[in-house]
Amino acid sequence: MLAMTRYYLALLGHSQRYLPAILAYLAVNTVLYTDPKSPLLPQYGISAGSLLVVSCWLTIAMLDIEDPVQRLVTFSHARRRRSVLGGAALAVFGCAAALIVVTLLWSGIRSGGFPAGTLAVGAAAHALCALFGISIGLPCSRLLVPRVGWSVLAAIFALAAVLLVKWLPLANPLLRALTSQQPVAGPLMVAVVAAVAASLVSMTVVGYLLRRNA
């Protein structure tokens, strides 16, 4: 799996398809973390939601680099679809982890301090949103959706549901709790379970459909 992770990171790096999403995310952070007197948790809610979209974008962009022939070669060398999907997910999560570190450092510097509890909640929220984004990106990528237009539409609808639909126990309850400065312990635990479940379901379903269509 680690070999596949290195392969996908190299593939994404050479393609430079990461640039639009990462530059947009850094621009959001630059605008967001400007006032040192603003509370951090509401700002973390906004940047975590942005990272969810970026993680989805990176997943789709990375998996769409390979054409069908290259993908068959990759699956043939990897031998197991789980290794390919797990390596791709780990590669995107590694990129997201780097962005999380940048966000926490930038927010701490701008606010003039590094409160451990607040930073831990912020890091967890961003990591969970990254998992949600990867879970959406896998089935919306070229692995299952061959046309770019349909892939974009599927990703937009899925992102809208995860981010905006209040009754779905995914990212929305956690982000609302952060931005409204409500207690986050409950929504955070729900998001942990939901993010892990969404990741497992996404990889399992994608792997099954790939195997069935092979």
DOKOL-33976 format. One record per residue: residue in one letter; x, y, z of N, C-alpha, C, O in turn. Coordinates in pm, whole numbers, padded with zeros to 5 digits, always signed. Layout:
REM residues N
aXYZXYZXYZXYZ ...
//
This chain:
REM residues 214
m+00082-00121+00000+00000+00000+00000+00086+00126+00000+00053+00224-00067 l+00196+00123+00076+00284+00240+00081+00347+00267-00056+00369+00382-00093 a+00376+00160-00129+00430+00178-00264+00328+00249-00353+00364+00335-00433 m+00200+00211-00339+00096+00277-00416+00079+00423-00373+00052+00510-00455 t+00096+00447-00244+00088+00585-00195+00197+00671-00257+00170+00782-00304 r+00320+00620-00258+00431+00694-00320+00406+00714-00470+00435+00820-00524 y+00352+00612-00535+00323+00622-00678+00221+00732-00705+00240+00814-00795 y+00113+00733-00628+00009+00834-00652+00057+00974-00615+00019+01071-00681 l+00138+00986-00513+00192+01117-00480+00282+01168-00592+00276+01286-00628 a+00363+01080-00648+00448+01119-00760+00364+01155-00882+00393+01252-00952 l+00259+01077-00906+00170+01104-01020+00102+01239-01004+00095+01317-01099 l+00052+01266-00885-00015+01394-00860+00083+01510-00869+00051+01616-00922 g+00204+01489-00816+00303+01595-00820+00345+01631-00961+00356+01749-00994 h+00368+01531-01045+00411+01558-01182+00299+01621-01265+00325+01698-01357 s+00175+01587-01233+00063+01641-01310+00033+01787-01276-00022+01860-01359 q+00069+01829-01155+00042+01964-01103-00108+01995-01094-00147+02111-01089 r-00191+01891-01092-00335+01912-01080-00375+01953-00938-00489+01994-00914 y-00283+01943-00847-00310+01982-00709-00310+02133-00692-00366+02184-00595 l-00247+02205-00783-00225+02349-00763-00352+02430-00746-00360+02507-00650 p-00453+02417-00833-00574+02502-00814-00639+02483-00679-00675+02580-00613 a-00655+02357-00636-00724+02331-00509-00643+02382-00390-00697+02443-00299 i-00514+02355-00391-00431+02395-00277-00416+02546-00271-00419+02605-00162 l-00399+02610-00385-00390+02756-00385-00520+02820-00338-00517+02919-00265 a-00632+02763-00379-00761+02815-00332-00775+02798-00182-00824+02888-00113 y-00732+02684-00130-00740+02660+00015-00650+02757+00091-00690+02811+00194 l-00529+02779+00042-00440+02873+00108-00494+03016+00102-00475+03094+00195 a-00562+03049-00007-00624+03181-00017-00735+03197+00086-00749+03303+00147 v-00814+03091+00105-00919+03095+00208-00858+03117+00345-00909+03197+00423 n-00750+03047+00375-00684+03063+00504-00627+03203+00522-00633+03260+00631 t-00572+03257+00414-00513+03390+00423-00619+03495+00456-00595+03587+00534 v-00737+03479+00397-00846+03572+00425-00908+03545+00562-00946+03637+00634 l-00918+03417+00595-00991+03376+00716-00916+03413+00844-00974+03471+00936 y-00789+03380+00850-00712+03399+00974-00636+03532+00968-00514+03535+00955 t-00711+03639+00978-00650+03772+00974-00665+03849+01105-00575+03920+01148 d-00781+03832+01168-00808+03907+01291-00762+03826+01412-00820+03720+01440 p-00661+03871+01485-00611+03794+01600-00712+03783+01714-00696+03699+01802 k-00815+03868+01715-00913+03866+01823-01030+03772+01795-01112+03745+01884 s-01040+03722+01673-01151+03633+01638-01130+03495+01702-01017+03445+01703 p-01237+03434+01754-01223+03298+01811-01185+03199+01702-01227+03211+01587 l-01104+03101+01739-01050+03008+01640-01149+02902+01595-01151+02866+01477 l-01232+02851+01685-01318+02739+01649-01413+02770+01532-01425+02687+01442 p-01480+02887+01530-01563+02916+01412-01482+02922+01282-01530+02882+01176 q-01361+02972+01292-01276+02978+01173-01232+02837+01131-01221+02808+01012 y-01206+02752+01229-01173+02614+01198-01289+02545+01126-01267+02462+01038 g-01411+02579+01165-01527+02520+01098-01529+02554+00950-01563+02469+00867 i-01494+02677+00916-01494+02719+00776-01380+02654+00699-01399+02602+00589 s-01259+02657+00757-01144+02599+00685-01155+02447+00676-01108+02388+00579 a-01217+02382+00776-01237+02237+00768-01334+02203+00655-01311+02107+00582 g-01440+02281+00641-01531+02261+00529-01462+02281+00396-01490+02210+00299 s-01373+02379+00391-01297+02402+00267-01205+02284+00238-01188+02245+00122 l-01145+02227+00342-01056+02113+00322-01132+01990+00273-01078+01909+00198 l-01257+01977+00314-01340+01867+00264-01352+01875+00112-01337+01775+00042 v-01379+01995+00063-01391+02014-00082-01257+01989-00150-01251+01925-00255 v-01149+02040-00091-01016+02022-00150-00977+01875-00155-00920+01830-00254 s-01007+01800-00049-00972+01658-00047-01049+01581-00155-00993+01492-00219 c-01175+01616-00173-01253+01554-00280-01193+01587-00417-01178+01500-00502 w-01158+01714-00436-01097+01758-00563-00968+01682-00588-00947+01631-00699 l-00880+01673-00487-00751+01605-00505-00770+01457-00537-00698+01402-00620 t-00868+01394-00473-00893+01252-00499-00934+01230-00644-00880+01144-00713 i-01030+01310-00690-01077+01296-00828-00966+01331-00926-00946+01260-01024 a-00895+01441-00901-00789+01484-00992-00679+01379-01002-00628+01353-01111 m-00643+01320-00890-00535+01221-00890-00575+01093-00962-00498+01040-01042 l-00696+01044-00935-00740+00919-00997-00776+00936-01143-00778+00838-01218 d-00805+01059-01185-00840+01084-01325-00718+01102-01414-00732+01116-01535 i-00598+01102-01356-00477+01121-01437-00455+01002-01530-00422+01017-01647 e-00475+00883-01474-00450+00761-01552-00562+00736-01652-00680+00751-01619 d-00525+00697-01774-00626+00653-01868-00660+00507-01838-00590+00444-01758 p-00763+00451-01900-00803+00314-01867-00691+00211-01882-00683+00118-01801 v-00606+00225-01983-00497+00129-02002-00396+00140-01888-00355+00038-01833 q-00356+00261-01852-00264+00280-01741-00323+00225-01611-00251+00167-01530 r-00454+00244-01593-00517+00196-01470-00513+00043-01464-00492-00014-01357 l-00534-00022-01577-00525-00167-01578-00386-00215-01542-00370-00315-01471 v-00285-00144-01591-00147-00178-01556-00123-00160-01406-00059-00243-01342 t-00176-00051-01351-00161-00025-01207-00226-00134-01125-00166-00185-01030 f-00349-00171-01160-00418-00278-01087-00345-00411-01102-00340-00491-01008 s-00289-00434-01220-00217-00559-01243-00092-00568-01155-00063-00674-01099 h-00019-00458-01144+00102-00458-01061+00067-00465-00913+00135-00532-00835 a-00038-00395-00875-00077-00393-00733-00139-00526-00690-00128-00564-00573 r-00203-00596-00783-00265-00727-00761-00392-00721-00676-00484-00800-00696 r-00398-00629-00584-00517-00617-00500-00575-00478-00514-00504-00378-00504 r-00705-00471-00538-00770-00341-00552-00766-00262-00421-00763-00139-00422 r-00766-00334-00309-00759-00266-00180-00630-00185-00168-00630-00076-00111 s-00520-00239-00223-00393-00167-00216-00398-00038-00298-00345+00065-00257 v-00462-00046-00415-00473+00072-00501-00560+00179-00434-00521+00295-00424 l-00678+00138-00389-00769+00234-00327-00712+00287-00196-00722+00407-00168 g-00654+00200-00115-00595+00245+00010-00476+00336-00013-00460+00435+00059 g-00393+00304-00112-00280+00391-00143-00323+00527-00192-00263+00629-00155 a-00427+00531-00276-00479+00659-00324-00536+00742-00210-00509+00862-00200 a-00614+00677-00124-00672+00749-00010-00563+00801+00083-00572+00914+00132 l-00461+00720+00108-00353+00761+00197-00272+00876+00136-00226+00964+00208 a-00256+00875+00004-00183+00984-00062-00256+01117-00045-00195+01219-00013 v-00387+01115-00067-00464+01239-00052-00467+01281+00095-00458+01400+00125 f-00480+01185+00186-00482+01221+00328-00348+01280+00370-00344+01368+00456 g-00238+01232+00311-00108+01292+00340-00101+01437+00296-00047+01522+00368 c-00156+01467+00178-00162+01606+00133-00248+01689+00227-00212+01801+00262 a-00362+01632+00269-00450+01704+00361-00382+01727+00495-00399+01833+00555 a-00304+01628+00542-00234+01645+00670-00135+01760+00664-00120+01835+00760 a-00067+01774+00551+00026+01887+00535-00050+02020+00540-00004+02116+00600 l-00166+02025+00476-00247+02147+00479-00301+02175+00619-00315+02291+00658 i-00332+02069+00694-00380+02088+00831-00270+02151+00917-00297+02241+00995 v-00148+02102+00901-00036+02159+00978-00018+02307+00944+00002+02390+01032 v-00026+02339+00815-00014+02480+00774-00125+02563+00836-00100+02674+00884 t-00247+02512+00836-00361+02585+00892-00343+02610+01041-00365+02721+01089 l-00304+02507+01114-00288+02521+01259-00174+02617+01293-00188+02699+01383 l-00064+02606+01222+00048+02698+01248+00010+02841+01214+00038+02933+01291 w-00055+02859+01099-00093+02995+01058-00194+03055+01155-00182+03172+01192 s-00293+02976+01196-00394+03028+01289-00333+03059+01425-00368+03158+01488 g-00240+02973+01470-00173+02998+01598-00087+03123+01596-00086+03200+01692 i-00016+03142+01486+00069+03261+01474-00016+03387+01470+00016+03487+01534 r-00124+03383+01393-00208+03502+01380-00283+03534+01508-00310+03650+01537 s-00318+03429+01585-00392+03454+01709-00301+03480+01828-00347+03518+01935 g-00173+03461+01809-00076+03490+01914-00066+03383+02020-00022+03411+02132 g-00105+03260+01988-00094+03152+02086-00134+03018+02027-00194+03012+01920 f-00099+02912+02098-00129+02777+02052-00200+02701+02163-00140+02614+02226 p-00329+02733+02189-00403+02659+02292-00422+02513+02252-00479+02484+02146 a-00373+02423+02335-00368+02281+02298-00506+02223+02270-00524+02153+02170 g-00604+02253+02356-00737+02198+02337-00801+02245+02209-00860+02165+02136 t-00791+02373+02181-00850+02429+02060-00783+02373+01935-00850+02340+01837 l-00650+02364+01940-00578+02309+01825-00612+02163+01802-00622+02119+01687 a-00632+02086+01910-00667+01945+01896-00803+01929+01829-00821+01846+01741 v-00900+02011+01873-01033+02006+01811-01023+02047+01664-01085+01984+01577 g-00946+02152+01637-00931+02197+01499-00865+02091+01412-00909+02068+01299 a-00761+02027+01463-00693+01923+01386-00787+01806+01359-00790+01753+01248 a-00863+01765+01461-00956+01653+01444-01064+01687+01341-01097+01605+01256 a-01119+01808+01350-01224+01848+01256-01173+01849+01113-01241+01802+01022 h-01053+01901+01093-00996+01904+00958-00967+01763+00907-00994+01733+00790 a-00913+01676+00993-00882+01540+00951-01009+01464+00914-01011+01391+00815 l-01115+01481+00993-01240+01412+00963-01301+01463+00832-01353+01384+00753 c-01293+01593+00810-01345+01647+00684-01264+01598+00564-01318+01577+00456 a-01134+01580+00585-01052+01524+00477-01098+01382+00443-01104+01346+00326 l-01130+01303+00546-01181+01167+00521-01314+01170+00446-01336+01090+00355 f-01401+01261+00485-01528+01275+00413-01504+01310+00266-01568+01254+00177 g-01411+01402+00242-01382+01442+00104-01327+01327+00021-01364+01310-00095 i-01238+01247+00081-01183+01131+00010-01293+01029-00017-01297+00970-00125 s-01381+01009+00079-01490+00913+00063-01583+00952-00051-01637+00865-00120 i-01601+01082-00072-01684+01129-00184-01606+01119-00314-01662+01080-00417 g-01479+01153-00310-01400+01157-00432-01378+01021-00497-01374+01012-00620 l-01364+00916-00418-01337+00784-00475-01447+00739-00571-01416+00707-00686 p-01574+00735-00530-01677+00690-00625-01710+00791-00734-01766+00754-00838 c-01675+00917-00713-01704+01019-00815-01592+01032-00917-01604+01109-01012 s-01485+00959-00898-01369+00969-00987-01390+00887-01113-01495+00828-01135 r-01286+00886-01195-01290+00813-01321-01296+00661-01301-01323+00586-01395 l-01271+00617-01180-01281+00474-01152-01420+00420-01183-01436+00309-01234 l-01522+00501-01152-01661+00460-01173-01736+00549-01270-01829+00503-01336 v-01698+00676-01279-01770+00772-01364-01677+00813-01477-01586+00894-01455 p-01695+00761-01597-01599+00783-01705-01598+00925-01761-01495+00968-01813 r-01708+00997-01752-01715+01130-01811-01695+01238-01705-01750+01231-01595 v-01614+01339-01742-01579+01444-01647-01702+01522-01601-01714+01554-01483 g-01791+01551-01693-01910+01629-01658-01995+01561-01553-02037+01624-01456 w-02021+01430-01571-02099+01356-01473-02023+01344-01341-02083+01346-01234 s-01892+01332-01349-01810+01324-01228-01821+01452-01145-01835+01447-01023 v-01815+01566-01214-01825+01695-01144-01964+01710-01081-01976+01752-00966 l-02068+01676-01156-02204+01688-01103-02226+01597-00982-02285+01638-00882 a-02178+01475-00991-02193+01382-00879-02120+01434-00756-02172+01426-00645 a-02000+01487-00776-01923+01539-00662-01991+01661-00601-01994+01675-00479 i-02046+01749-00685-02112+01870-00634-02233+01833-00549-02252+01887-00440 f-02315+01741-00598-02434+01701-00522-02396+01631-00392-02458+01655-00288 a-02295+01547-00397-02252+01476-00275-02193+01574-00174-02222+01564-00054 l-02111+01667-00220-02053+01767-00130-02162+01854-00068-02157+01884+00051 a-02259+01893-00149-02369+01975-00097-02445+01901+00011-02482+01960+00113 a-02469+01771-00010-02541+01694+00091-02463+01683+00220-02518+01702+00328 v-02334+01652+00209-02251+01634+00329-02233+01765+00405-02233+01766+00528 l-02219+01875+00333-02190+02004+00397-02316+02078+00443-02311+02151+00542 l-02427+02061+00372-02542+02149+00395-02664+02081+00456-02744+02148+00521 v-02679+01952+00438-02799+01885+00489-02784+01859+00639-02696+01784+00681 k-02869+01923+00718-02854+01922+00862-02881+01785+00925-02816+01748+01022 w-02977+01711+00869-03016+01586+00933-02925+01469+00899-02941+01361+00955 l-02828+01489+00807-02731+01384+00780-02620+01390+00886-02554+01493+00898 p-02597+01283+00961-02495+01287+01068-02354+01270+01012-02282+01177+01048 l-02317+01361+00924-02184+01354+00863-02103+01476+00907-02073+01491+01025 a-02068+01563+00812-01985+01678+00848-02066+01796+00898-02016+01875+00979 n-02189+01810+00853-02267+01930+00884-02285+01955+01033-02263+02068+01077 p-02325+01856+01115-02341+01884+01259-02214+01934+01326-02219+02023+01410 l-02100+01876+01289-01973+01920+01347-01938+02062+01304-01898+02143+01387 l-01953+02092+01177-01920+02226+01127-02013+02332+01185-01969+02443+01215 r-02141+02297+01201-02234+02392+01262-02199+02417+01408-02208+02531+01455 a-02160+02312+01479-02121+02329+01619-01997+02417+01631-01988+02499+01723 l-01904+02403+01540-01782+02486+01544-01814+02631+01512-01772+02722+01585 t-01887+02654+01405-01911+02792+01361-02004+02868+01454-01997+02990+01463 s-02092+02796+01523-02185+02862+01616-02136+02858+01760-02205+02903+01851 q-02015+02804+01779-01954+02796+01912-02041+02721+02013-02052+02759+02129 q-02102+02614+01966-02176+02523+02052-02083+02413+02101-01973+02399+02048 p-02124+02333+02202-02041+02221+02246-02011+02126+02130-02101+02089+02055 v-01886+02088+02117-01845+02009+02000-01816+01863+02033-01793+01784+01941 a-01817+01825+02160-01780+01689+02197-01871+01586+02130-01823+01490+02070 g-02003+01606+02140-02098+01513+02081-02087+01507+01930-02069+01398+01875 p-02098+01621+01859-02085+01618+01713-01950+01562+01666-01941+01500+01561 l-01844+01586+01747-01713+01535+01708-01710+01383+01712-01656+01319+01622 m-01766+01324+01816-01769+01178+01826-01855+01117+01715-01819+01014+01657 v-01968+01181+01685-02052+01133+01575-01976+01140+01443-01985+01050+01360 a-01901+01249+01423-01825+01266+01299-01714+01163+01288-01683+01118+01177 v-01653+01126+01400-01548+01023+01396-01605+00892+01344-01550+00830+01253 v-01716+00850+01402-01780+00725+01359-01824+00734+01213-01803+00641+01135 a-01885+00848+01177-01936+00864+01041-01822+00867+00939-01835+00810+00831 a-01711+00933+00972-01599+00943+00878-01535+00808+00854-01503+00772+00740 v-01514+00732+00961-01456+00597+00946-01550+00508+00866-01507+00436+00775 a-01679+00513+00900-01777+00432+00828-01785+00472+00681-01790+00385+00593 a-01786+00601+00654-01794+00649+00515-01672+00605+00435-01685+00567+00318 s-01554+00609+00496-01432+00566+00427-01437+00418+00392-01406+00379+00280 l-01478+00337+00490-01485+00192+00467-01590+00158+00362-01565+00076+00273 v-01706+00220+00373-01812+00193+00276-01771+00237+00136-01794+00166+00039 s-01710+00355+00126-01670+00407-00004-01569+00314-00072-01586+00279-00189 m-01465+00272+00001-01364+00185-00059-01420+00047-00090-01385-00014-00191 t-01508-00003-00003-01567-00134-00026-01656-00134-00150-01647-00224-00234 v-01742-00033-00162-01833-00025-00276-01755-00005-00406-01784-00070-00506 v-01657+00086-00405-01578+00110-00525-01502-00016-00565-01498-00052-00682 g-01441-00083-00467-01369-00207-00497-01460-00314-00554-01423-00384-00648 y-01580-00327-00498-01674-00428-00547-01718-00398-00690-01723-00487-00774 l-01750-00270-00718-01795-00235-00852-01683-00249-00954-01707-00289-01068 l-01561-00217-00914-01448-00238-01005-01429-00386-01036-01403-00423-01151 r-01441-00468-00935-01426-00612-00955-01539-00668-01042-01516-00754-01127 r-01659-00618-01021-01772-00668-01100-01762-00624-01245-01802-00698-01336 n-01709-00503-01269-01701-00449-01406-01574-00494-01478-01558-00467-01597 a-01486-00562-01407-01359-00602-01470-01382-00710-01578-01287-00755-01641 
//
